Amino acid sequence: MPRRTEGFTLIELLAALALFAILAGLALPAMTGILQAQRVSSAANALVAHLNLARLHAITRREVTLVCPTRDRISCSGENRWEDGWIVFRDPDRNRQVDAAEDLLRVGNGAEGLIIDSAGRTRVRFQPDGTAGGTNLTIKLCDPLAPENARAVIVSNPGRPRVDDLPAHLACPRLP
């Protein structure tokens, strides 16, 4: 009795590959949008985590703690652009600068390809009671390739940071 071999023919294999290519082509644009939205959301959540760390440190250690944008990862840049990263540091002498290496608590990495700015504010300062005096701070996180995915990190006067949709009066820049 002859033995029967089992397997796929070349035509069946090519048909399966063609079907896979069509399905992958349909799914790829949707996956790109999801990845762009996730990148903005991830950067916003990382920033909120560092703001919460600064607030917690201010309350538990009863000392002024700041979060500010940085370019060199060891000092405040004095600018309102956060995409290069940020630092969290204690400020016992209240001069709004890192004075010693042990004052630096954490360094945030920022997010390449995003635009992160805080309008005119160049730092967030948490008081020993956890408040962030002044006005509410809104840090907008924008992806120029997908402005519809924009998020906002909002720090209220009582010091509570949160992630929210970008308010209607703020806009992300669009690429030409």
Backbone torsions as a table, in degrees:
resi	resn	phi	psi	omega
1	MET	NA	125.5	-177.3
2	PRO	-68.6	144.3	-180.0
3	ARG	-85.4	135.9	-178.6
4	ARG	-98.0	128.3	177.2
5	THR	-90.4	143.7	-179.8
6	GLU	-118.0	148.3	179.3
7	GLY	160.0	-171.0	-179.7
8	PHE	-99.5	145.2	173.8
9	THR	-84.6	166.3	179.6
10	LEU	-62.2	-38.5	180.0
11	ILE	-66.4	-42.2	177.7
12	GLU	-63.5	-41.1	178.8
13	LEU	-63.5	-45.3	178.3
14	LEU	-63.6	-38.4	178.1
15	ALA	-65.3	-41.3	178.5
16	ALA	-65.6	-41.7	177.5
17	LEU	-64.6	-39.6	178.3
18	ALA	-64.4	-42.1	178.3
19	LEU	-64.2	-41.8	177.6
20	PHE	-62.5	-42.1	179.9
21	ALA	-63.9	-39.4	179.2
22	ILE	-66.3	-45.7	179.8
23	LEU	-64.9	-40.0	178.4
24	ALA	-65.6	-38.6	177.7
25	GLY	-64.2	-33.4	177.7
26	LEU	-76.3	-33.4	-176.3
27	ALA	-83.3	-24.7	-174.8
28	LEU	-60.2	-46.5	178.7
29	PRO	-61.3	-38.2	178.4
30	ALA	-66.9	-38.1	179.6
31	MET	-67.2	-36.5	178.2
32	THR	-62.3	-44.4	178.0
33	GLY	-61.7	-40.4	179.2
34	ILE	-65.5	-42.2	179.4
35	LEU	-65.4	-38.9	177.9
36	GLN	-64.9	-43.5	178.7
37	ALA	-65.3	-38.9	179.9
38	GLN	-66.0	-36.3	179.5
39	ARG	-63.6	-44.0	178.2
40	VAL	-66.2	-44.8	-179.7
41	SER	-62.8	-40.3	179.4
42	SER	-64.5	-42.9	178.4
43	ALA	-64.4	-40.8	178.6
44	ALA	-63.6	-43.8	179.9
45	ASN	-66.3	-36.4	176.9
46	ALA	-65.0	-41.5	178.6
47	LEU	-64.7	-42.8	177.7
48	VAL	-63.2	-39.2	178.3
49	ALA	-61.3	-41.2	179.0
50	HIS	-70.9	-35.9	175.7
51	LEU	-65.1	-41.4	176.7
52	ASN	-63.6	-39.3	176.7
53	LEU	-60.9	-45.3	179.8
54	ALA	-62.4	-42.6	179.7
55	ARG	-65.4	-44.5	178.6
56	LEU	-60.7	-42.6	178.5
57	HIS	-63.0	-43.5	179.9
58	ALA	-59.7	-41.8	-177.7
59	ILE	-73.3	-48.7	-174.4
60	THR	-72.4	-34.3	-179.5
61	ARG	-96.4	-5.4	178.8
62	ARG	55.9	46.3	177.2
63	GLU	-142.6	154.3	179.6
64	VAL	-64.2	133.0	179.8
65	THR	-131.3	135.7	-176.7
66	LEU	-119.7	154.5	170.8
67	VAL	-129.3	128.6	-179.1
68	CYS	-146.9	156.9	176.2
69	PRO	-70.1	151.6	-179.1
70	THR	-141.5	155.2	172.1
71	ARG	-111.0	-33.0	-175.4
72	ASP	-102.0	0.2	176.5
73	ARG	70.2	10.3	177.5
74	ILE	-134.4	-9.1	179.2
75	SER	-147.8	160.1	177.9
76	CYS	-70.2	141.3	-179.6
77	SER	-81.5	-21.3	-176.2
78	GLY	79.2	5.5	179.9
79	GLU	-107.1	171.0	178.0
80	ASN	-103.5	17.5	179.2
81	ARG	-103.5	125.2	-172.2
82	TRP	-109.0	-1.5	-172.6
83	GLU	-67.7	-19.7	176.9
84	ASP	-81.2	-12.2	179.6
85	GLY	129.5	177.7	-179.2
86	TRP	-148.9	162.4	177.9
87	ILE	-126.4	150.2	174.4
88	VAL	-115.4	126.2	-179.0
89	PHE	-148.6	154.3	175.7
90	ARG	-85.7	148.8	-175.6
91	ASP	-133.0	72.4	-175.5
92	PRO	-64.3	-30.7	-179.9
93	ASP	-94.2	0.8	174.8
94	ARG	58.8	34.2	176.9
95	ASN	-95.8	3.3	176.2
96	ARG	64.1	27.8	176.9
97	GLN	-137.8	155.0	174.8
98	VAL	-76.5	119.9	-177.8
99	ASP	-98.8	-27.9	-178.8
100	ALA	-143.7	154.9	-178.6
101	ALA	-59.0	-34.0	-178.9
102	GLU	-72.3	-12.8	176.3
103	ASP	-76.7	-24.4	-178.7
104	LEU	-74.9	118.0	-176.3
105	LEU	-94.5	-39.6	-176.5
106	ARG	-159.0	152.2	176.7
107	VAL	-123.4	126.0	176.7
108	GLY	-94.6	143.7	-173.5
109	ASN	-82.9	-15.7	-176.0
110	GLY	75.4	-160.9	-177.7
111	ALA	-152.5	115.4	179.6
112	GLU	-67.9	136.9	177.9
113	GLY	88.3	-7.9	177.3
114	LEU	-102.5	157.4	171.4
115	ILE	-109.3	118.7	-178.6
116	ILE	-125.1	114.3	179.2
117	ASP	-140.3	158.6	-175.2
118	SER	-122.5	38.4	-179.1
119	ALA	53.6	-118.4	-176.0
120	GLY	-92.9	-16.1	-175.7
121	ARG	-78.0	136.1	-177.9
122	THR	-110.5	1.3	178.7
123	ARG	-165.9	162.2	171.6
124	VAL	-117.8	125.8	-178.2
125	ARG	-117.1	117.1	178.8
126	PHE	-96.4	127.9	178.3
127	GLN	-80.5	166.3	-180.0
128	PRO	-59.2	-19.7	176.3
129	ASP	-91.4	3.1	176.6
130	GLY	92.5	-4.2	-179.5
131	THR	-79.9	155.7	175.9
132	ALA	-121.0	82.1	-172.7
133	GLY	-56.3	168.5	-177.3
134	GLY	100.3	-142.1	179.1
135	THR	-103.2	166.6	173.3
136	ASN	-57.9	142.5	179.1
137	LEU	-109.7	131.2	174.3
138	THR	-119.2	120.9	175.8
139	ILE	-106.9	117.5	-178.6
140	LYS	-95.2	139.2	179.3
141	LEU	-116.6	115.5	-174.8
142	CYS	-124.9	141.3	170.8
143	ASP	-106.8	111.1	-177.6
144	PRO	-58.8	-23.9	178.9
145	LEU	-81.4	-19.7	-179.3
146	ALA	-146.7	72.9	-176.5
147	PRO	-62.3	-18.8	178.9
148	GLU	-69.3	-14.8	179.5
149	ASN	-91.9	8.2	-175.0
150	ALA	-59.3	145.8	177.3
151	ARG	-130.2	164.9	177.5
152	ALA	-131.3	135.9	170.4
153	VAL	-102.3	119.4	-175.9
154	ILE	-114.5	127.1	176.7
155	VAL	-111.8	117.6	-179.0
156	SER	-81.3	166.4	177.9
157	ASN	-57.5	-39.4	175.9
158	PRO	-67.7	-6.7	173.4
159	GLY	100.1	3.0	-176.7
160	ARG	-84.8	116.3	176.0
161	PRO	-86.3	148.3	177.4
162	ARG	-152.0	158.3	176.0
163	VAL	-103.1	136.6	-178.9
164	ASP	-147.8	174.5	173.0
165	ASP	-67.1	153.4	178.5
166	LEU	-66.9	126.7	179.4
167	PRO	-58.0	151.9	-175.3
168	ALA	-61.7	-30.5	-177.7
169	HIS	-78.2	-7.3	176.1
170	LEU	-105.8	147.2	-179.0
171	ALA	-135.4	150.4	174.9
172	CYS	-92.9	146.3	176.4
173	PRO	-68.4	146.6	177.6
174	ARG	-108.0	143.7	175.4
175	LEU	-76.4	144.4	179.9
176	PRO	-69.4	NA	NA
